């Protein structure tokens, strides 16, 4: 094994610095989008009330007290600058011989379903499940095989979050639009793996497969808006989660934790009955 050639070595260092800059930009952009979404919701509430929003009872054409929601959207992991110190991805990027990838490479499409039950005209309780998975290729940023051949790995993260939430409707259920906020607990069944070729302390290359799996529990906060159309609903939602997988050092990883915190941005559609 040999050090990467000068041009490639600069590329490795620049990749890590670029990850930090991009992570900070994404965090700032996400906060701007969230602020815009909240501002739209706050504007819609008085505007909708002024327009004399049509309200219906539980026996109206808008269906019963139960809703089955389906979601499709995008999940973004926390950026590099806000990850916990013992995070495995952070340590992979800042190790003495770092891997070459970016945190945003793990951002992925998400799918899910949720059951909601109305407790009065302004409150709902729900339980839901989702799924996301992403495989990220990586190489060592500063080392190669003889002949400048890359030392390659595949990093894979799968999440199956199960959430238990309550939400408050800013306008009563059955209004022409239904903005809402909520919070709850999420239990994320995760599986993270690193498979490929690695180097030891003597710089020898060896093949290996490291796998960590478990359940991480933490808080979740959400906000969104939806519109009933007969017995159907369509809308959008932003959801934040915080959870960590632990004891990854026992499985041979460079960090002891896996930070699963991040943001969901979802399109929602449901049916009431």
Secondary structure, DSSP 8 states (H G I E B T S, - for coil): -EE--HHHHHHHHHHHHHHHHHHHHHHHHHHHHHHHHHHHHHHHHHHHHHTT-----TTSTT--SEEEEEEEEEEEE--GGGS-TTBHHHHHHHSTT-EE--GGGG-EEEEEEEEEEESSSSEEEEEEEEEEEEEEEEEESSEEBTTTB--EEEEEEEEEEEEEEEEEESS-TTSSSEEEEEEEEEEEEEEEEEEEEEE-TT--EEEEEEEEEEEEEEEEEEEEEEEEETTEEEEEEEEEE--EEE--GGGT-SSSEEE--EEEEEEEEEEE-
